[in-house]
Amino acid sequence: QVQLVESGGGSVQAGGSLKLTCTVSGIDIFNIIDIDWYRQAPGKQRELVGSIPSGGRANYADAAKGRFTISRDYDKKTVSLEMNNLRPEDSADYYCRTSFMETIYWGQGTQVTVSS
């Protein structure tokens, strides 16, 4: 069983920054799994923010490029999403996700609110 727990959400003004963390626990597979960050705003579909593969470089959706950075800490078994220059349209629930043995695992989400 794999558990993912997001933390770090909150409310900021436009132009501010937040750092979200996804902590992975359960089966010791952190070194081999890819981790994705998604977000879902009210009334909208869940969308991919970016991904970081095991041992590889992160890649980002266009909306995140240049403002967001994804990194992973193999010792702490965490993946971070650092968000800078936040905009009101970044307001959403943010989720981390992974898959293993044909099973997809999601965290419970953390809310980000950006005010103008």
Rosetta constraint file for C-alpha pairs under 8 A:
AtomPair CA 1 CA 26 HARMONIC 5.53 0.50
AtomPair CA 1 CA 27 HARMONIC 5.92 0.50
AtomPair CA 2 CA 24 HARMONIC 7.13 0.50
AtomPair CA 2 CA 25 HARMONIC 5.93 0.50
AtomPair CA 2 CA 26 HARMONIC 4.61 0.50
AtomPair CA 2 CA 27 HARMONIC 5.79 0.50
AtomPair CA 2 CA 105 HARMONIC 6.89 0.50
AtomPair CA 3 CA 24 HARMONIC 5.76 0.50
AtomPair CA 3 CA 25 HARMONIC 5.17 0.50
AtomPair CA 3 CA 26 HARMONIC 5.81 0.50
AtomPair CA 3 CA 105 HARMONIC 7.22 0.50
AtomPair CA 3 CA 106 HARMONIC 7.77 0.50
AtomPair CA 3 CA 107 HARMONIC 7.07 0.50
AtomPair CA 4 CA 22 HARMONIC 6.30 0.50
AtomPair CA 4 CA 23 HARMONIC 5.59 0.50
AtomPair CA 4 CA 24 HARMONIC 4.72 0.50
AtomPair CA 4 CA 25 HARMONIC 6.54 0.50
AtomPair CA 4 CA 96 HARMONIC 7.06 0.50
AtomPair CA 4 CA 97 HARMONIC 7.47 0.50
AtomPair CA 4 CA 105 HARMONIC 7.34 0.50
AtomPair CA 4 CA 106 HARMONIC 6.34 0.50
AtomPair CA 4 CA 107 HARMONIC 4.60 0.50
AtomPair CA 4 CA 108 HARMONIC 7.69 0.50
AtomPair CA 5 CA 21 HARMONIC 7.98 0.50
AtomPair CA 5 CA 22 HARMONIC 5.45 0.50
AtomPair CA 5 CA 23 HARMONIC 5.20 0.50
AtomPair CA 5 CA 24 HARMONIC 6.71 0.50
AtomPair CA 5 CA 96 HARMONIC 7.88 0.50
AtomPair CA 5 CA 107 HARMONIC 5.08 0.50
AtomPair CA 5 CA 108 HARMONIC 6.51 0.50
AtomPair CA 5 CA 109 HARMONIC 7.51 0.50
AtomPair CA 6 CA 20 HARMONIC 6.85 0.50
AtomPair CA 6 CA 21 HARMONIC 5.50 0.50
AtomPair CA 6 CA 22 HARMONIC 4.42 0.50
AtomPair CA 6 CA 23 HARMONIC 6.44 0.50
AtomPair CA 6 CA 94 HARMONIC 8.00 0.50
AtomPair CA 6 CA 95 HARMONIC 6.82 0.50
AtomPair CA 6 CA 96 HARMONIC 6.90 0.50
AtomPair CA 6 CA 107 HARMONIC 6.21 0.50
AtomPair CA 6 CA 108 HARMONIC 6.92 0.50
AtomPair CA 6 CA 109 HARMONIC 5.81 0.50
AtomPair CA 6 CA 110 HARMONIC 5.89 0.50
AtomPair CA 7 CA 20 HARMONIC 5.67 0.50
AtomPair CA 7 CA 21 HARMONIC 5.27 0.50
AtomPair CA 7 CA 22 HARMONIC 6.58 0.50
AtomPair CA 7 CA 109 HARMONIC 7.94 0.50
AtomPair CA 7 CA 110 HARMONIC 6.03 0.50
AtomPair CA 8 CA 18 HARMONIC 7.19 0.50
AtomPair CA 8 CA 19 HARMONIC 5.98 0.50
AtomPair CA 8 CA 20 HARMONIC 4.52 0.50
AtomPair CA 8 CA 21 HARMONIC 6.19 0.50
AtomPair CA 8 CA 110 HARMONIC 7.13 0.50
AtomPair CA 9 CA 18 HARMONIC 7.15 0.50
AtomPair CA 9 CA 19 HARMONIC 7.55 0.50
AtomPair CA 9 CA 20 HARMONIC 6.19 0.50
AtomPair CA 9 CA 110 HARMONIC 5.22 0.50
AtomPair CA 9 CA 111 HARMONIC 5.13 0.50
AtomPair CA 9 CA 112 HARMONIC 5.05 0.50
AtomPair CA 10 CA 18 HARMONIC 7.74 0.50
AtomPair CA 10 CA 111 HARMONIC 6.22 0.50
AtomPair CA 10 CA 112 HARMONIC 5.07 0.50
AtomPair CA 10 CA 113 HARMONIC 6.22 0.50
AtomPair CA 11 CA 112 HARMONIC 5.95 0.50
AtomPair CA 11 CA 113 HARMONIC 4.60 0.50
AtomPair CA 11 CA 114 HARMONIC 5.82 0.50
AtomPair CA 11 CA 115 HARMONIC 7.50 0.50
AtomPair CA 12 CA 16 HARMONIC 5.93 0.50
AtomPair CA 12 CA 17 HARMONIC 7.24 0.50
AtomPair CA 12 CA 18 HARMONIC 7.78 0.50
AtomPair CA 12 CA 112 HARMONIC 8.00 0.50
AtomPair CA 12 CA 113 HARMONIC 6.37 0.50
AtomPair CA 12 CA 114 HARMONIC 5.04 0.50
AtomPair CA 12 CA 115 HARMONIC 6.34 0.50
AtomPair CA 13 CA 86 HARMONIC 7.65 0.50
AtomPair CA 13 CA 114 HARMONIC 5.30 0.50
AtomPair CA 13 CA 115 HARMONIC 4.72 0.50
AtomPair CA 13 CA 116 HARMONIC 5.99 0.50
AtomPair CA 14 CA 85 HARMONIC 6.86 0.50
AtomPair CA 14 CA 86 HARMONIC 5.32 0.50
AtomPair CA 14 CA 87 HARMONIC 4.97 0.50
AtomPair CA 14 CA 88 HARMONIC 6.27 0.50
AtomPair CA 14 CA 114 HARMONIC 5.73 0.50
AtomPair CA 14 CA 115 HARMONIC 5.67 0.50
AtomPair CA 14 CA 116 HARMONIC 5.23 0.50
AtomPair CA 15 CA 84 HARMONIC 7.02 0.50
AtomPair CA 15 CA 85 HARMONIC 4.06 0.50
AtomPair CA 15 CA 86 HARMONIC 4.88 0.50
AtomPair CA 15 CA 87 HARMONIC 6.40 0.50
AtomPair CA 16 CA 84 HARMONIC 6.18 0.50
AtomPair CA 16 CA 85 HARMONIC 5.38 0.50
AtomPair CA 16 CA 86 HARMONIC 5.48 0.50
AtomPair CA 17 CA 82 HARMONIC 7.49 0.50
AtomPair CA 17 CA 83 HARMONIC 5.42 0.50
AtomPair CA 17 CA 84 HARMONIC 4.40 0.50
AtomPair CA 17 CA 85 HARMONIC 6.13 0.50
AtomPair CA 17 CA 86 HARMONIC 6.13 0.50
AtomPair CA 18 CA 82 HARMONIC 6.09 0.50
AtomPair CA 18 CA 83 HARMONIC 5.29 0.50
AtomPair CA 18 CA 84 HARMONIC 6.75 0.50
AtomPair CA 19 CA 80 HARMONIC 6.72 0.50
AtomPair CA 19 CA 81 HARMONIC 5.64 0.50
AtomPair CA 19 CA 82 HARMONIC 4.29 0.50
AtomPair CA 19 CA 83 HARMONIC 5.99 0.50
AtomPair CA 20 CA 80 HARMONIC 5.54 0.50
AtomPair CA 20 CA 81 HARMONIC 5.00 0.50
AtomPair CA 20 CA 82 HARMONIC 6.28 0.50
AtomPair CA 21 CA 78 HARMONIC 6.52 0.50
AtomPair CA 21 CA 79 HARMONIC 5.76 0.50
AtomPair CA 21 CA 80 HARMONIC 4.41 0.50
AtomPair CA 21 CA 81 HARMONIC 6.32 0.50
AtomPair CA 22 CA 78 HARMONIC 5.40 0.50
AtomPair CA 22 CA 79 HARMONIC 5.07 0.50
AtomPair CA 22 CA 80 HARMONIC 6.16 0.50
AtomPair CA 22 CA 96 HARMONIC 6.30 0.50
AtomPair CA 22 CA 107 HARMONIC 7.95 0.50
AtomPair CA 23 CA 76 HARMONIC 7.94 0.50
AtomPair CA 23 CA 77 HARMONIC 6.16 0.50
AtomPair CA 23 CA 78 HARMONIC 4.51 0.50
AtomPair CA 23 CA 79 HARMONIC 6.67 0.50
AtomPair CA 24 CA 30 HARMONIC 6.98 0.50
AtomPair CA 24 CA 77 HARMONIC 5.74 0.50
AtomPair CA 24 CA 78 HARMONIC 6.06 0.50
AtomPair CA 25 CA 77 HARMONIC 7.54 0.50
AtomPair CA 29 CA 33 HARMONIC 6.36 0.50
AtomPair CA 30 CA 74 HARMONIC 7.27 0.50
AtomPair CA 30 CA 77 HARMONIC 6.20 0.50
AtomPair CA 31 CA 54 HARMONIC 6.15 0.50
AtomPair CA 31 CA 55 HARMONIC 7.86 0.50
AtomPair CA 31 CA 74 HARMONIC 6.77 0.50
AtomPair CA 32 CA 54 HARMONIC 5.38 0.50
AtomPair CA 33 CA 53 HARMONIC 6.79 0.50
AtomPair CA 33 CA 54 HARMONIC 5.59 0.50
AtomPair CA 33 CA 98 HARMONIC 6.86 0.50
AtomPair CA 33 CA 99 HARMONIC 7.16 0.50
AtomPair CA 33 CA 100 HARMONIC 7.10 0.50
AtomPair CA 34 CA 51 HARMONIC 7.17 0.50
AtomPair CA 34 CA 52 HARMONIC 5.81 0.50
AtomPair CA 34 CA 53 HARMONIC 4.14 0.50
AtomPair CA 34 CA 54 HARMONIC 5.27 0.50
AtomPair CA 34 CA 98 HARMONIC 6.09 0.50
AtomPair CA 34 CA 99 HARMONIC 7.47 0.50
AtomPair CA 35 CA 51 HARMONIC 5.74 0.50
AtomPair CA 35 CA 52 HARMONIC 5.48 0.50
AtomPair CA 35 CA 53 HARMONIC 6.34 0.50
AtomPair CA 35 CA 54 HARMONIC 7.96 0.50
AtomPair CA 35 CA 79 HARMONIC 7.44 0.50
AtomPair CA 35 CA 96 HARMONIC 6.75 0.50
AtomPair CA 35 CA 97 HARMONIC 5.76 0.50
AtomPair CA 35 CA 98 HARMONIC 5.02 0.50
AtomPair CA 36 CA 48 HARMONIC 7.34 0.50
AtomPair CA 36 CA 49 HARMONIC 7.55 0.50
AtomPair CA 36 CA 50 HARMONIC 5.87 0.50
AtomPair CA 36 CA 51 HARMONIC 4.21 0.50
AtomPair CA 36 CA 52 HARMONIC 6.41 0.50
AtomPair CA 36 CA 96 HARMONIC 5.51 0.50
AtomPair CA 36 CA 97 HARMONIC 5.08 0.50
AtomPair CA 36 CA 98 HARMONIC 6.30 0.50
AtomPair CA 37 CA 48 HARMONIC 6.19 0.50
AtomPair CA 37 CA 49 HARMONIC 5.37 0.50
AtomPair CA 37 CA 50 HARMONIC 5.43 0.50
AtomPair CA 37 CA 51 HARMONIC 6.14 0.50
AtomPair CA 37 CA 81 HARMONIC 7.69 0.50
AtomPair CA 37 CA 94 HARMONIC 6.98 0.50
AtomPair CA 37 CA 95 HARMONIC 5.67 0.50
AtomPair CA 37 CA 96 HARMONIC 4.49 0.50
AtomPair CA 37 CA 97 HARMONIC 6.33 0.50
AtomPair CA 38 CA 46 HARMONIC 6.51 0.50
AtomPair CA 38 CA 47 HARMONIC 5.40 0.50
AtomPair CA 38 CA 48 HARMONIC 4.37 0.50
AtomPair CA 38 CA 49 HARMONIC 5.05 0.50
AtomPair CA 38 CA 50 HARMONIC 7.15 0.50
AtomPair CA 38 CA 94 HARMONIC 5.70 0.50
AtomPair CA 38 CA 95 HARMONIC 5.07 0.50
AtomPair CA 38 CA 96 HARMONIC 6.14 0.50
AtomPair CA 38 CA 97 HARMONIC 7.50 0.50
AtomPair CA 39 CA 46 HARMONIC 5.50 0.50
AtomPair CA 39 CA 47 HARMONIC 5.47 0.50
AtomPair CA 39 CA 48 HARMONIC 6.54 0.50
AtomPair CA 39 CA 49 HARMONIC 6.63 0.50
AtomPair CA 39 CA 92 HARMONIC 5.87 0.50
AtomPair CA 39 CA 93 HARMONIC 5.41 0.50
AtomPair CA 39 CA 94 HARMONIC 4.24 0.50
AtomPair CA 39 CA 95 HARMONIC 5.88 0.50
AtomPair CA 40 CA 44 HARMONIC 6.28 0.50
AtomPair CA 40 CA 45 HARMONIC 6.00 0.50
AtomPair CA 40 CA 46 HARMONIC 4.28 0.50
AtomPair CA 40 CA 47 HARMONIC 6.28 0.50
AtomPair CA 40 CA 92 HARMONIC 5.17 0.50
AtomPair CA 40 CA 93 HARMONIC 5.26 0.50
AtomPair CA 40 CA 94 HARMONIC 6.55 0.50
AtomPair CA 41 CA 45 HARMONIC 7.30 0.50
AtomPair CA 41 CA 46 HARMONIC 7.33 0.50
AtomPair CA 41 CA 91 HARMONIC 6.47 0.50
AtomPair CA 41 CA 92 HARMONIC 4.16 0.50
AtomPair CA 41 CA 93 HARMONIC 6.28 0.50
AtomPair CA 42 CA 92 HARMONIC 7.01 0.50
AtomPair CA 48 CA 61 HARMONIC 6.65 0.50
AtomPair CA 49 CA 60 HARMONIC 6.00 0.50
AtomPair CA 49 CA 61 HARMONIC 5.29 0.50
AtomPair CA 49 CA 63 HARMONIC 7.54 0.50
AtomPair CA 49 CA 64 HARMONIC 6.31 0.50
AtomPair CA 50 CA 58 HARMONIC 7.00 0.50
AtomPair CA 50 CA 59 HARMONIC 5.51 0.50
AtomPair CA 50 CA 60 HARMONIC 4.09 0.50
AtomPair CA 50 CA 61 HARMONIC 5.67 0.50
AtomPair CA 50 CA 64 HARMONIC 7.49 0.50
AtomPair CA 50 CA 70 HARMONIC 7.37 0.50
AtomPair CA 51 CA 58 HARMONIC 5.50 0.50
AtomPair CA 51 CA 59 HARMONIC 5.48 0.50
AtomPair CA 51 CA 60 HARMONIC 6.54 0.50
AtomPair CA 51 CA 70 HARMONIC 7.37 0.50
AtomPair CA 52 CA 56 HARMONIC 6.59 0.50
AtomPair CA 52 CA 57 HARMONIC 6.03 0.50
AtomPair CA 52 CA 58 HARMONIC 4.18 0.50
AtomPair CA 52 CA 59 HARMONIC 6.49 0.50
AtomPair CA 52 CA 70 HARMONIC 6.79 0.50
AtomPair CA 52 CA 71 HARMONIC 7.20 0.50
AtomPair CA 52 CA 72 HARMONIC 7.77 0.50
AtomPair CA 53 CA 57 HARMONIC 6.66 0.50
AtomPair CA 53 CA 58 HARMONIC 6.73 0.50
AtomPair CA 58 CA 69 HARMONIC 7.89 0.50
AtomPair CA 58 CA 70 HARMONIC 6.13 0.50
AtomPair CA 58 CA 71 HARMONIC 7.28 0.50
AtomPair CA 60 CA 64 HARMONIC 5.89 0.50
AtomPair CA 60 CA 65 HARMONIC 5.72 0.50
AtomPair CA 61 CA 65 HARMONIC 6.36 0.50
AtomPair CA 64 CA 68 HARMONIC 5.22 0.50
AtomPair CA 67 CA 83 HARMONIC 6.03 0.50
AtomPair CA 67 CA 84 HARMONIC 5.16 0.50
AtomPair CA 67 CA 85 HARMONIC 6.31 0.50
AtomPair CA 67 CA 86 HARMONIC 7.81 0.50
AtomPair CA 68 CA 81 HARMONIC 6.73 0.50
AtomPair CA 68 CA 82 HARMONIC 5.49 0.50
AtomPair CA 68 CA 83 HARMONIC 4.47 0.50
AtomPair CA 68 CA 84 HARMONIC 6.11 0.50
AtomPair CA 69 CA 80 HARMONIC 7.86 0.50
AtomPair CA 69 CA 81 HARMONIC 5.71 0.50
AtomPair CA 69 CA 82 HARMONIC 5.06 0.50
AtomPair CA 69 CA 83 HARMONIC 6.60 0.50
AtomPair CA 70 CA 79 HARMONIC 7.01 0.50
AtomPair CA 70 CA 80 HARMONIC 5.53 0.50
AtomPair CA 70 CA 81 HARMONIC 4.64 0.50
AtomPair CA 70 CA 82 HARMONIC 6.35 0.50
AtomPair CA 71 CA 79 HARMONIC 5.64 0.50
AtomPair CA 71 CA 80 HARMONIC 5.29 0.50
AtomPair CA 71 CA 81 HARMONIC 6.80 0.50
AtomPair CA 72 CA 77 HARMONIC 7.37 0.50
AtomPair CA 72 CA 78 HARMONIC 5.71 0.50
AtomPair CA 72 CA 79 HARMONIC 4.18 0.50
AtomPair CA 72 CA 80 HARMONIC 6.13 0.50
AtomPair CA 73 CA 77 HARMONIC 5.63 0.50
AtomPair CA 73 CA 78 HARMONIC 5.29 0.50
AtomPair CA 73 CA 79 HARMONIC 6.26 0.50
AtomPair CA 74 CA 78 HARMONIC 6.88 0.50
AtomPair CA 86 CA 90 HARMONIC 6.42 0.50
AtomPair CA 86 CA 114 HARMONIC 6.75 0.50
AtomPair CA 87 CA 91 HARMONIC 7.54 0.50
AtomPair CA 87 CA 114 HARMONIC 6.10 0.50
AtomPair CA 87 CA 115 HARMONIC 7.67 0.50
AtomPair CA 87 CA 116 HARMONIC 7.52 0.50
AtomPair CA 88 CA 113 HARMONIC 7.31 0.50
AtomPair CA 88 CA 114 HARMONIC 4.65 0.50
AtomPair CA 88 CA 115 HARMONIC 5.56 0.50
AtomPair CA 88 CA 116 HARMONIC 6.06 0.50
AtomPair CA 89 CA 114 HARMONIC 7.54 0.50
AtomPair CA 90 CA 112 HARMONIC 7.57 0.50
AtomPair CA 90 CA 113 HARMONIC 7.52 0.50
AtomPair CA 90 CA 114 HARMONIC 6.72 0.50
AtomPair CA 91 CA 111 HARMONIC 7.73 0.50
AtomPair CA 91 CA 112 HARMONIC 5.23 0.50
AtomPair CA 91 CA 113 HARMONIC 4.53 0.50
AtomPair CA 91 CA 114 HARMONIC 5.38 0.50
AtomPair CA 92 CA 111 HARMONIC 5.99 0.50
AtomPair CA 92 CA 112 HARMONIC 5.45 0.50
AtomPair CA 92 CA 113 HARMONIC 6.64 0.50
AtomPair CA 93 CA 109 HARMONIC 5.86 0.50
AtomPair CA 93 CA 110 HARMONIC 5.41 0.50
AtomPair CA 93 CA 111 HARMONIC 4.31 0.50
AtomPair CA 93 CA 112 HARMONIC 6.03 0.50
AtomPair CA 94 CA 109 HARMONIC 5.23 0.50
AtomPair CA 94 CA 110 HARMONIC 5.28 0.50
AtomPair CA 94 CA 111 HARMONIC 6.15 0.50
AtomPair CA 94 CA 112 HARMONIC 7.13 0.50
AtomPair CA 95 CA 106 HARMONIC 6.82 0.50
AtomPair CA 95 CA 107 HARMONIC 5.79 0.50
AtomPair CA 95 CA 108 HARMONIC 6.77 0.50
AtomPair CA 95 CA 109 HARMONIC 4.48 0.50
AtomPair CA 95 CA 110 HARMONIC 6.67 0.50
AtomPair CA 96 CA 106 HARMONIC 5.96 0.50
AtomPair CA 96 CA 107 HARMONIC 5.62 0.50
AtomPair CA 96 CA 109 HARMONIC 7.32 0.50
AtomPair CA 97 CA 104 HARMONIC 7.13 0.50
AtomPair CA 97 CA 105 HARMONIC 5.59 0.50
AtomPair CA 97 CA 106 HARMONIC 4.55 0.50
AtomPair CA 97 CA 107 HARMONIC 6.49 0.50
AtomPair CA 98 CA 104 HARMONIC 5.81 0.50
AtomPair CA 98 CA 105 HARMONIC 5.33 0.50
AtomPair CA 98 CA 106 HARMONIC 6.74 0.50
AtomPair CA 99 CA 103 HARMONIC 5.35 0.50
AtomPair CA 99 CA 104 HARMONIC 4.20 0.50
AtomPair CA 99 CA 105 HARMONIC 5.83 0.50
AtomPair CA 100 CA 104 HARMONIC 6.57 0.50
AtomPair CA 100 CA 105 HARMONIC 7.98 0.50
